[in-house]
């Protein structure tokens, strides 16, 4: 079973030509079959800037390119990832359900299709895993809750269906806390009553973060080319930081939540977003447009086009950065990552200023108040709907802590904070800041304020990308967060990819 790809591949593309082809190819006919030899409107298929030759470590973009060029088969790619999962998963417990036989059958069919000159899509033959909070047709999808321990959906979640229609092959489900929101008091990692603890591949005594902890861990460990997770307050970006991978929380309204266990609607509608976790920024550029766009079910979706990251003039961007939000103070190493990123943008000629948006502390505190004002009755209704009579110890149902008057007042205050943040943003195009105040803690180390650097952008709704920016003294990854204006993922992608090159990006764990 070959795990190495041929070193003869298309030459390394320039950054601008790569990004342009990346963006355009991602948009092109994601849900329909493509004829071999067909091209996007830039005149070429998407090519990769990744020099990797090992299937399990190369970028999704490169793997898709090599499969398309028949230098690697889908079957080889799927077998390599299955073997890797079987090797690493006993150590990190990231994958909790598998569908290997189906994956191998789909890979065989993908190879046969390509042999006949028919390309299924821009992800043809690429192996993926999916967070267990997202429905996957024919594969047990628990959302980490006992009431769904044997639940097998009949339909894929919208984002899963779109990835599969683009040619990706599902290997299995990645671990998540119950409902993506509740774990065990005293544990700082992904955990649930069904599958237990997920561990960090860089050090299995440390946290994988959450709630897309299984997703971040398996992508970092080379068991999947990519995963799709969800982010309610940092649940993509936290695991990207902890596991040293790339991840995006798209703009509110970009990617449908249909088929996610905590889906859409209600007063927290703007918080929950769905996005990919990958090893390289080029893969976020490839995958995010594929899964984005209205699906006729999630009413919050906006039919906004994706702009090309290739057209972003980095030197013209007005950059704000901050090394501390005043709630939790980052380690010196984490601060150094942000400062190095700011210096790198200044070196391009971009105007850079140390600044932070207003009402940071008040907005974060209000979010916590709003989530628990009804005594978590909204989560009790969810548990009842799923048939979960026993839930995670950290999921506490109490008497309401406030009145409807206080709820309406809180929502008005939250809107006021959003307006103030939006007004502040008119002076900037991009924000650089920590993804967390320090590296992944030990699993038994309880930290407070760990998501204060991420959940603020669930409140604002702005797109936020995390890319590995450095390494802690303990040898654990440190993530840089790159935030842009609403529906300007192109800016976040362009900046993050440049800084990926400057700061080093993904580094393989020793597992």
Secondary structure in CASP SS format (residue, H / E / C, confidence):
PFRMAT SS
TARGET T0000
AUTHOR 0000-0000-0000
METHOD secondary structure of the structure
MODEL  1
X C 1.00
X C 1.00
X C 1.00
X E 1.00
X C 1.00
X C 1.00
X C 1.00
X C 1.00
X C 1.00
X C 1.00
X C 1.00
X C 1.00
X C 1.00
X C 1.00
X H 1.00
X H 1.00
X H 1.00
X H 1.00
X H 1.00
X H 1.00
X H 1.00
X H 1.00
X H 1.00
X H 1.00
X H 1.00
X H 1.00
X H 1.00
X C 1.00
X C 1.00
X C 1.00
X C 1.00
X C 1.00
X C 1.00
X E 1.00
X E 1.00
X C 1.00
X C 1.00
X C 1.00
X C 1.00
X C 1.00
X C 1.00
X C 1.00
X C 1.00
X C 1.00
X C 1.00
X C 1.00
X C 1.00
X C 1.00
X C 1.00
X C 1.00
X C 1.00
X C 1.00
X C 1.00
X E 1.00
X C 1.00
X C 1.00
X C 1.00
X C 1.00
X C 1.00
X H 1.00
X H 1.00
X H 1.00
X H 1.00
X H 1.00
X H 1.00
X H 1.00
X H 1.00
X H 1.00
X C 1.00
X C 1.00
X C 1.00
X C 1.00
X C 1.00
X H 1.00
X H 1.00
X H 1.00
X H 1.00
X H 1.00
X H 1.00
X H 1.00
X H 1.00
X H 1.00
X H 1.00
X H 1.00
X H 1.00
X H 1.00
X H 1.00
X H 1.00
X H 1.00
X H 1.00
X H 1.00
X H 1.00
X C 1.00
X C 1.00
X E 1.00
X E 1.00
X E 1.00
X E 1.00
X C 1.00
X H 1.00
X H 1.00
X H 1.00
X H 1.00
X H 1.00
X H 1.00
X H 1.00
X H 1.00
X H 1.00
X H 1.00
X H 1.00
X H 1.00
X H 1.00
X H 1.00
X H 1.00
X H 1.00
X C 1.00
X C 1.00
X E 1.00
X E 1.00
X C 1.00
X C 1.00
X C 1.00
X C 1.00
X C 1.00
X C 1.00
X C 1.00
X E 1.00
X E 1.00
X E 1.00
X E 1.00
X E 1.00
X C 1.00
X C 1.00
X E 1.00
X C 1.00
X E 1.00
X C 1.00
X C 1.00
X E 1.00
X E 1.00
X C 1.00
X C 1.00
X C 1.00
X C 1.00
X C 1.00
X H 1.00
X H 1.00
X H 1.00
X C 1.00
X C 1.00
X C 1.00
X E 1.00
X C 1.00
X C 1.00
X C 1.00
X C 1.00
X C 1.00
X H 1.00
X H 1.00
X H 1.00
X H 1.00
X H 1.00
X H 1.00
X H 1.00
X H 1.00
X C 1.00
X C 1.00
X C 1.00
X E 1.00
X E 1.00
X E 1.00
X E 1.00
X E 1.00
X E 1.00
X C 1.00
X C 1.00
X C 1.00
X E 1.00
X C 1.00
X C 1.00
X C 1.00
X E 1.00
X C 1.00
X C 1.00
X C 1.00
X C 1.00
X C 1.00
X C 1.00
X C 1.00
X C 1.00
X E 1.00
X E 1.00
X C 1.00
X C 1.00
X C 1.00
X E 1.00
X E 1.00
X C 1.00
X E 1.00
X E 1.00
X C 1.00
X C 1.00
X E 1.00
X E 1.00
X E 1.00
X E 1.00
X E 1.00
X C 1.00
X C 1.00
X C 1.00
X C 1.00
X C 1.00
X H 1.00
X H 1.00
X H 1.00
X H 1.00
X H 1.00
X H 1.00
X H 1.00
X H 1.00
X C 1.00
X C 1.00
X C 1.00
X C 1.00
X C 1.00
X E 1.00
X E 1.00
X E 1.00
X E 1.00
X E 1.00
X E 1.00
X C 1.00
X C 1.00
X C 1.00
X C 1.00
X C 1.00
X H 1.00
X H 1.00
X H 1.00
X H 1.00
X H 1.00
X H 1.00
X H 1.00
X C 1.00
X C 1.00
X E 1.00
X E 1.00
X E 1.00
X E 1.00
X C 1.00
X C 1.00
X C 1.00
X C 1.00
X C 1.00
X E 1.00
X C 1.00
X C 1.00
X C 1.00
X C 1.00
X E 1.00
X C 1.00
X C 1.00
X C 1.00
X C 1.00
X C 1.00
X C 1.00
X C 1.00
X C 1.00
X C 1.00
X C 1.00
X C 1.00
X C 1.00
X E 1.00
X E 1.00
X E 1.00
X E 1.00
X E 1.00
X E 1.00
X C 1.00
X C 1.00
X H 1.00
X H 1.00
X H 1.00
X H 1.00
X H 1.00
X H 1.00
X H 1.00
X H 1.00
X H 1.00
X H 1.00
X H 1.00
X C 1.00
X E 1.00
X C 1.00
X C 1.00
X C 1.00
X C 1.00
X C 1.00
X C 1.00
X C 1.00
X C 1.00
X C 1.00
X C 1.00
X C 1.00
X C 1.00
X C 1.00
X C 1.00
X C 1.00
X H 1.00
X H 1.00
X H 1.00
X C 1.00
X C 1.00
X H 1.00
X H 1.00
X H 1.00
X C 1.00
X C 1.00
X E 1.00
X E 1.00
X E 1.00
X C 1.00
X C 1.00
X C 1.00
X C 1.00
X C 1.00
X C 1.00
X C 1.00
X C 1.00
X C 1.00
X C 1.00
X H 1.00
X H 1.00
X H 1.00
X H 1.00
X H 1.00
X H 1.00
X H 1.00
X H 1.00
X H 1.00
X H 1.00
X H 1.00
X H 1.00
X H 1.00
X H 1.00
X H 1.00
X H 1.00
X C 1.00
X C 1.00
X C 1.00
X C 1.00
X E 1.00
X E 1.00
X E 1.00
X C 1.00
X C 1.00
X C 1.00
X C 1.00
X C 1.00
X H 1.00
X H 1.00
X H 1.00
X H 1.00
X H 1.00
X H 1.00
X H 1.00
X H 1.00
X H 1.00
X H 1.00
X H 1.00
X H 1.00
X H 1.00
X C 1.00
X C 1.00
X C 1.00
X C 1.00
X H 1.00
X H 1.00
X H 1.00
X H 1.00
X H 1.00
X H 1.00
X H 1.00
X H 1.00
X H 1.00
X H 1.00
X C 1.00
X C 1.00
X C 1.00
X C 1.00
X C 1.00
X C 1.00
X C 1.00
X C 1.00
X C 1.00
X C 1.00
X C 1.00
X C 1.00
X C 1.00
X C 1.00
X C 1.00
X C 1.00
X C 1.00
X H 1.00
X H 1.00
X H 1.00
X H 1.00
X H 1.00
X H 1.00
X H 1.00
X H 1.00
X H 1.00
X H 1.00
X H 1.00
X H 1.00
X H 1.00
X H 1.00
X H 1.00
X H 1.00
X H 1.00
X H 1.00
X H 1.00
X H 1.00
X H 1.00
X H 1.00
X C 1.00
X C 1.00
X C 1.00
X C 1.00
X E 1.00
X E 1.00
X E 1.00
X E 1.00
X E 1.00
X C 1.00
X C 1.00
X C 1.00
X C 1.00
X C 1.00
X C 1.00
X C 1.00
X E 1.00
X C 1.00
X C 1.00
X C 1.00
X C 1.00
X C 1.00
X C 1.00
X C 1.00
X C 1.00
X C 1.00
X C 1.00
X C 1.00
X C 1.00
X C 1.00
X H 1.00
X H 1.00
X H 1.00
X H 1.00
X H 1.00
X C 1.00
X C 1.00
X C 1.00
X E 1.00
X E 1.00
X E 1.00
X E 1.00
X E 1.00
X E 1.00
X E 1.00
X E 1.00
X C 1.00
X C 1.00
X C 1.00
X C 1.00
X C 1.00
X E 1.00
X E 1.00
X E 1.00
X E 1.00
X E 1.00
X E 1.00
X E 1.00
X E 1.00
X C 1.00
X C 1.00
X C 1.00
X C 1.00
X H 1.00
X H 1.00
X H 1.00
X H 1.00
X H 1.00
X H 1.00
X H 1.00
X H 1.00
X H 1.00
X H 1.00
X H 1.00
X H 1.00
X H 1.00
X H 1.00
X H 1.00
X C 1.00
X C 1.00
X C 1.00
X C 1.00
X C 1.00
X C 1.00
X C 1.00
X C 1.00
END
